[in-house]
Amino acid sequence: MPDPTEAGPSDTRLTFASYNIHKAVGTDRRRDPERIMSVLHEIGADIVALQEADRRFGTREAALPRRLVEEWHWQVVPLAMRNASMGWHGNSILVSPEVEVLDAEPVALPALEPRGAVCAHLRAGAREFCVVGMHLDLSGLLRRRQIEEVCAHASAQGKPSVLLGDFNEWSVSKGALRGFDAGWTVLHPGRSFPSRRPIAALDRIVHSPHWSCDGVEVHHSALAATASDHLPVRASLSLTA
């Protein structure tokens, strides 16, 4: 994982990623949490927002056993609403040991089906910032309202922010993405779904004006192509004074 302390005194450089892990079920229909953890290791991110991190029914058990996550040296941001879960409505955030978790809360979203977002308050070095992970609705109208709700919540924190998730938006720049005002930068990593032959750029990274982007991409490896039906996306961002 990148070391945020390698940056200069006024910069904090971090790698952010978003990954819909499909409850750890791959394109071969096998549930393999260890395979997901290996893909996360390939990505080399400091902060990862996961979608579909919990099973959908019953106790909503986490798709990735906490013991396994900790063995791979990740911290799980405390967002679970159920004892067996990792997150809220399947949204979870993992951070590297170099990043300090200050606080976290769920973000309620307007929805026809169970949807939500999660917000983590983090610190790297001397810099504090917010990360919001989300999995948006299939309805375009609701997606736009959900984006507006997430932006309002992040802006109210008064900190640099990064928004990550499966936006379920097929348009490159229109549709629900119009919910972002001029203060937000929507990055375009590329096509990430379906993982074997990607045709849609559903997974996005968005940042507030406090950041500059040093690079953004879809992580496409042989392992990632089978571990989930989505490929992970990542961006290297610098938080400047």
N, C-alpha and C positions, 0 to 999 in steps of 0.2 A: 504493500500500500504506500502511496506517496506520503512524504513527511511534510506537514504544513510548516514546520520550523525551517525548512530549506529556503523559504521566501525571505525577502528583505524585511527590514524593520517596519515598513509601512504596507507590506503586502501579505496576504494570506492566500495561498494557492491550494485548492482542494479539487479532488475529482468526485463528481456526483454521478450516480447511476440510477436508473429506473428499470425494474424487471418484473414483468407479470410471470410468476412462476407456475401458474396453472395448477396450483395445489401440489406441486412437485411431480405431476404426471407428465411424462414426455410424449413425444410423437409416436413412440413405440408402445404407448399405453401402459408403461411401467411407472409406478410411483417410486422415485429414487431421490430421497433428500440429499444423499451424499453427492449425487451428480450435480444438483443445484449448487451446493456449496463449492464444488470444484469450478463451476462457471463463475461464481462470485470471486473466487481466487484469481481466475483469469482476468477478470475485469480490472482488478487492482484499484478499487474505489475507496474513498474515505467515508462516504455516506451513500447508502443505498435505500431507496424506497421500493418496497415489495408490494405487489398486488396479488390477490388470491393466495395469501400466505396462510389462511386458515381454511379448514374444510367447511363446507357450506351448511351441513345439517348436524343434528345431534348436539354434542357439546362444543361444536365449532373448534375441534382440536387443531392445534398448529400443524401445518404441513411439514414444517422443519422442527424436529425435536430441539428443545432449548439446549440440552446437553451438547448436541452436535454443533449448534451454532456457536456456543461458547468455546468448544474445542478448536474451532476455526478462528478463534480470537476476535469475535464480533460482540459488541454490546447490543442488546435488544432494548430499544427505547420503550419505557413502560407505558403502554397504551392499551393493553388488553382489558376488555370489559368482562371477559369470562376467564375462569381459572386455567382452562386448557388452551386458550388462544394466545397468539402472538400479537394481535393487533385489533383493529376495529373495522368491522365490515370487510375483513380480509386485508386491510392496509396496515403495513408494518414498516418501521424504519430501523435499519441497522447502522451502527457507526463503529469506526475503528477505535482501538484503544487510545489513540492520540487525540481523539475528540471527546470533549466533556459534555455530558448530558445535563442540562440545567433544569428543564421542565418539559412537560408535554401535555397536550390535550386533544380530544377529538374535535372535529369541526362538522357540525350538522349541515347537511345539504338537502335542498328540495329534491324529491325523488319519487318515482312511481314504484321502484323496487329498492331493496336495501342497499343504500349507497352512503358513503361518507368520506371524509378526508381526515388526516391526522397531522398535527403540527408539533414539531420538535424544536425546542429552544436549545441551541448548542453553542459551544465555545471552542475555538481552536486558537491556541496561543492566547493573545489578549483580546481577540475579536469575537464578538457575539453575533449570532445570526439565526434565522429561522429556516426550517425546511418543512414543506408541506408535501405529503404524499397522498395521491388520490387515484380513484378508479371511477371514471365518469359514466353517466347514463348512456343508454343506446339512443335515447331521444335527443335530437339536435337542439330543440328548444330548451329542454331541461339542462343539457350540457352547458349552454351559454349561461343560464342562471346559476348553475353550480360554479362555473368559472368566476363569475362576478362575486359570488359569496366567498370563495376562497381568496380572491384578490382583496376583498374588503377585510377579511380576517387577518391576512398577512400584513396589509398596510397598517392596520390598527396596532400592530406590535411595535412599530417604529424602528424596525431593524432591517438590515439587508436580508433578503429572502430569496430562496430558490424553490420552485414548484416542480414536482416530478410526478409522472404517472402515466397510466394508460388512459388517454383522453377519449378513446373510441371515436376519434374525429378523422375522417378520410380526407378531408380537404387540406391542402397544404397551407393556405393562408386565410380561408374564409370560414363559413359556417360558424360553429361555436367559438372559434378562435377570435372572432370579433368582440368577444367579451373582455379581452385584454385591452386596456387603454394604452396610450403612448408611453407610459412609464415602464412598461414591461417589455422585455425582449424574448420573443418566442424562437427558440433554436430549432433547427430542423436536422436531426441526426440522420434521417433516411428511413427507408422501408424496414419494418421490423416484424410484420405479421403477414402470413403465417411463417413460422421460422424456417421451414425447409425451402420455400420459394416466396420470399417476401414481396407483397404487392401493395401493402398499405403502411403508411407512417403513423401508426396509432399511438406510439409511445413518444412522449415529448418531455423537454426540459425548458423551463422558463425562468428567467431571473430578473430581479429588480435592477435599477440603474447603478447600484453600488458595485456591480461585478463587471468584469470584462471576460470574454470567452477566449481561451487559448486553443480550443479544439473541441469538436463534437463529432460523434460517430455512433453507428450501430456496431455492437460487438458481434461479429459473425465468425464462429469457430465450428468445427465438426461437433464438438461436445454441446455447444449452445444450440445447434440446429436440431438436436434430439431431446434436450433436457426439458423443454417447454414448447408450447405453441407460439410463444413470442420470443424474439431475440432481445437481449438487454441493450439499452442505450446509455451512453455516458458522455460527460462533458467535463473538461478541465476549466475551472473558473478561478479568476484572481479577484480578491476583495481588496480594493485599493483605498487609500486614505481620502 
